[in-house]
């Protein structure tokens, strides 16, 4: 290939070519080249779009246009195996390669198309997240077998699932055009097609990033979430109850584990669930129309503000401890917001909270901030901490707590050491951590004394 009189070997082109998003100032040029050289031209790409350009030493060598997925593709829907409701919620996690063009040049480079396609797919999920706030996990495309064999897609690990039924959308209707196309699919992550048919969104589909995978939580059975929540006392009047307390609490717990941080967010999470999931969470069909309706925001708010908070914390903490869905917890004390009014002393609470997705496993009131030291062991005692890591601030850097965690609970710990413990700080600074790293696994961990 020749650029500005300089000749490049094919291997140099494949090694040096790079793919990046088109800048706003380059969109007009990108569209003009597609209209001029692509056999379909360009009217518009459907829905959300990401435009990529492949270049070498500043010279454009290929163009790619990604857009929203096709609404109806029977071969794709059979392969994924999702329900109509799951498809409605998760079609946005599939991107379609609507345009792909290798720009004409003085010399064709073997394997350039598959190389460019692989580079574009590699960065597609993060580029999509940066623009639209969520990733895509599958890429799809349609190939007209009368024009192209689709070799570059297969060379880039795309899978041909079969042919379409030969219909195209015109205005608001689907019309048979008699030209079936090959449908090709490329998972951007291993097992991504399975994520789209799960009852709950997996963490990879979250705009907030990593969360608890609700699909791993047992819901039914003696050790399931519903059985655990049934232990919380229900003080409501039985008349006029539409949602059971267990179903409301199950929705709320799952919503918090999914990242909800308010009553409104929990209600939005509930509204996003389909009928099958609501049924698994204990919801019952309404008497009118026999439809499954999620609890509303006022219903969730009333239930959670009137519940026995200490009983709920204990039940949820015990359940999560048994399921092993967390690896580390933090202990800390806080002043309850708004509790220091009308001349009353502010109320102090001490809690055990999971890392990453904050979920309170246990909490108890304390008389004063300094009482955290004496209350820490009693707060942690009921929890199963084997193999877990406990973190705490400098107030809890105490030999007694360290021995309790390692010897009694089989846990590891990470404590903060400040200047008010000069001897310990000096000993730690003199330690060669590369030659003698801390021992993990419980029972013989590093000691703070």
N, C-alpha and C positions, 0 to 999 in steps of 0.2 A: 504494500500500500504506500502511496506517495502523498505527502503533505508538504506544500510549499517547496517542491523540488527535492525534498528529503525522503529517501526510501526507507521503509521499515519492514523488517521481516515479520511474517505472520505470527511467529511465536512472541515477538516483542509487542505486537498489537494486543494479543490475548492477555499478556501479562500486565500491560500498562493501562488498558482500558478501565475506566471507572464510571460508575452510575451514580447520579445524584438527582434530587428534585429540581425541576425547572423553577427559576426565579420569576417573580411577577413580571419583570421587564422582558423575559424571554418567552412568555406565553404566546404572544402574537407570532413570533418566528416559528415556534413549535407547531402551532395550528396551520400556518401557511405551508410548511413542509409536508404535513400530513395530507392536506388538501391536494397538494401538487403530486405527491408520489404514492400515496396509498390507494389501492384499488377501490376501497369503499368511500374515499374522501373523508369529510368530517362535517357533519351537521352539529352534533353535540354528543357528549358522553353522558350516560344516564346517571342521575343522582350525584352522590359524592364522587369526587375525582382526585386522583394524584397523577401528576405528569412527571415522567422520568426522562432524562437524556443520558446517553452513554457517550463519553468523549475521551479523546486521547490527545494530550498536549494542547488542550483547548479547542480541538476540532470535534464537531459532532459527528458520530458515526452511526447512531441508532436512536430511535425514539420509542417510548412506551407510554400508553395511556391506560390507567386503571380507573375503574368506576364501580358503582354499586352492582351487586349480584343480580342476575336475572330472577324474576319473580317465580316463574313456573318452568321447572326442568324436571321431568319425571324421573329420568335416569339418576340424577343427582339426589333427589329426595328419597328414592329407594335405597341408594347406597348409604346415606347418612342414617336413615331410619327414624327421623324425627317426626313428632306429631305436628298437626297443623298449627297448634298454639305455640309449640317450640319454634317452628319455622318463622312464625310471625314475629317472635321476640328476638330471634338470633340470626336472621338473614343478613343483618348488618355486619356480621363477623366474616362474611365472605366477600371478596373483591374479584371483579371480573377484568381480565386483560382485554380491554375493548379495542386497542390498537397496538400494533407492533410493527415497526418499520426499520429495516436496515437501509440507511441512506445510500444512494448510488455513489460509487467512487471508481477510481481508475483501476482498482484491483480488488477482487473478492478475497476475503480471508476465511479459510475453512474454520468451522466451529465458532465463528464470531457470534452468531445468533444465539446459540445455546449458552455461551459464556455471558453475554449481556443479559439474557433472561434470568440466569442463575443469580447474577449480581443484583438485579432488580428485585427478585423475590426475597433475597436475603435481607434487604432493608425495608421491605414493604410494610411489615407489621408496625415497626417503630415510626416510620414516616406517617402512617395512617393515624396512629395514636397521637402524634404531635399535632396533627391538624384537627382531628375530630374527637379526641378525648378517649378513644377506645381502640384496641388493636383489631386486626383481621387475622384469622387463623387458617383460612383456606383461600386458595386462588383458583379461579376457573377461567376457561376460555372455550371458544367455539371455533372449529376449523372446517372450512369448506373443502371436502375431499376432492371436489372437481378442480380445485386450484392448487392445493398444497397437501402434502402428505403428513404434515405436522411433525417432521423429524426433529426439529430443534427443541420442541417441547418434550418429546420422549427422551432426548439426550439430556435434558435438564431435569429428569426424574418426574415428569408429569405422567399421570395415569389416565389412559383412555377408558372411560366407563361405558362407551357405546354411542349410539346415534340419537339425536333428538327426533321428535315425531314430525318435524317438518312444518311447524307453525311459527308465524311471526305476529307481533303485536302491531296493529294498525288502529290508530285512534284509541278507542276503549275496547276493542274486540281482538280476538286471536283468529287469524286467517291462515288457511293452509296454503303454503307456497310451493310445496313439492320438492324442496331441496334440503333434505335432512343434513345436519352437520354433526361432525364428531365432537363429543363433549369430553374435555380433558380437565382433570382436577389435580391440584398440587397442595398437600398439607404443608403449612408453614412451620408446624410443630408436630412432633411425633404423637400420634393418637388424637390429633385435633378433631377429626371427624366424630370421634366418640364424645368429645366435650359438648357438641351441639345437641346431643340427645339425652344428656343427663337431666334429672329432675331440677336441680339447682345449677346456677351458673358456677362454673369452676373458677378458681382464683385468676387464671390466665385471662378470663374474659372481663375482669373487673377493671374499670377505669382508674381505681385507686391503687391498683397493683395487687400485691400478695394479700390474701385473706384466708380465713379458714374454709376448707372445702366442705361445704354442707352435705355433699353426697356421701361423705365418710361417716356421718353421724347416724347411729342407729335410732330410728324413730319408734318402731313398734317393738313388742315383746317385753318381757319382764325387766330387761336391762336397757330399754329404749327411753328416749326423751319423754314421750308421753306418759309412761309409767312413773318416771321420776317427778314430773310436774304435777301428777295427780296427788302427790303427798302434800302440796301446798294447800292450806285451808281455804275454802271458798265461803266467804261470808255474805254473798249476794242473796237477794230475795229470789226465789225460784220462779216467780211469776214474770213473764215477759222476756225471759232470757233467750236471745237468738244465738249467741255464740257461747260455747262452753268455756269455762275459765282455762281449761287445759289447752284448747285450741288457740286462744288469745295469747297465752304465755308461750306456746310453741312458736307461733309466728314472731313474737317479740324477741325471743331468744335467738332464733335463726336470723332475724333482721339485724340484731346487734353483732352476731358473729360474722354477718356479711358486710359489716361496716356502717350500719345505721347509727346515728348519734342523736336522734331526736324522735319525738312521737310522730312528727310529720314524715320523717325519713322511714320509720318503721312501717307506717301506713302505705307509703309509696312502694316499699318492698313487698308488702302483702298484696297490693294491687297488681304487681308484676307477675304473681304466681298464677299458674294455670290451675284448672279444676282438679287435675290428678294430684298435684302437689298439695293443694289445700285439703283434699280428702286424706292424704297421708298425714297431714298435720292435725287431724282431728276435727276439721270443719264438717258441718252437717248441711245438707241441702235445705234451702228455705222452704217454708210451707207454701209460698206462692211461686209457682213455676218450677219448683224443685231444682232451683239453680244454686250452685255453690258461690257464695259471696264472701269476699275477705272482710275481716273486721275493719271498721272505719277508724279514722284518727281519734274522734271523741271516745269511741268504745275502747280503743287501746289505752288512751290517756286515763280514763276512769278506772280501768282494771289495774293498771300499774301504779296509780297513785293511792289506791285503796288496799293494795295487797300487803301482806305481811312481808316486808322487804327482807328482814333477817332470815325468815324461813325460805324465801325464794333464793337468796344468796347461798344458803347452805345446800339446798337441793341442786342448784345449777353447778356450784363448785364441786360437789361430790360427783355429779354426773360427768363433768368435763375431766375431772381427775381420773375417773375410771376409763374414759375413752382414750386418754393419752393424746389429745389433739394439740397440746402445747409442749414446748421444750424448756421454757424459762418463765419465771415469775418474778415480780418485783414487790417488795414490801415498803410501804411508805405511809406516813401520816399526813392528813390534810385537815384544814379548817372548813367545816361545812358552810357553804356560801349562804349568807342571809341569816345565819343562826345567832348572830351577836346583836340582836335588836331589842328594844324596850328594856335596856339595862341588864339583859341577860348575858352571861359569859358565852363567847363563841363555842360551838360544839366541835370537839375534836374526834375525828374518826381515823382508824388505822385499817388499812386494806391490803389484801394480796391480789395483785392484778397480773394477768398474763401479758407477755410481750407481744409485739406486732399488732394483733387485733386486741385492744384492751377489753378484757372481760374480768369482772370482779369475782374471784373465787371465794373470798371470805372477807368480812369486815366486822369491826366491833368498836364501840365508843370507848374513848380513853379519857381519863380525868384531865390530863395536861400533856403538852408536847413531850416532856421528859419521860412520861410513862410508857412511851413506845418501847424503850429498852426492855422493861419487865414484861410487856404484853406480847412481844414478838413470838416467843416460844409457844404461848397458849394459842395465838392466832394460827400458827403454822401446824400445830399438833394434829388436827383432824385430816389434813390433806395428805394425799399420796404423792410424795416428792421423789420417789426413787428414780434415779437417773436424770433428774431435772436440775436446772441451774437457778439459784436464788440470788437476786441482786438487791443491794440495799445501799443507802447513803452512809456517810461517815459515822453517823450516830450509832449505827448497828454494827460497826466494826468492833465486835466484842468476842472474846475467847469463848465465853459460854455459848453464845449463839452459833459460832463456828463448829464447836464440838457437837451441839445438838443436831445441826444439819447433816454433818458427815456421819456421825456414829449412830444417831437415832433414826434419822430420816433417809439415809443413803443418798444424799444429794450433794451437789457441788455448789460453790458460792463464788460470787464476785463482789467484794467489798471495796469501798473507797477509803483510802488512807490519807489524812491531812496532817498538817504540821502540829496539831495538838497531840499527836502520838509520835514524838520524835524518835524514840527507840525503835519502834516497829518500822517507821519510814526508813531509818538508817539501815536496818537489817535487810529490808526489801531492796534497797538501792544497791547493796553490796552483793546481792544474789546474782549468780550467773544463770539467767533463765534459759539460755540456749543449751547449756550443758545439763541442766537439771530442771526440766519443765515441770509444772504442776501435774500431779497424778489425778486422773479423773476416774469416774465410775462408781464413786461412793465408798465409804469405809476407810480410806487412807488418803484423803485429800489434803491439800495444804492447810496449815493451821495458822490462826492469827495470833497465837500466843508464843 
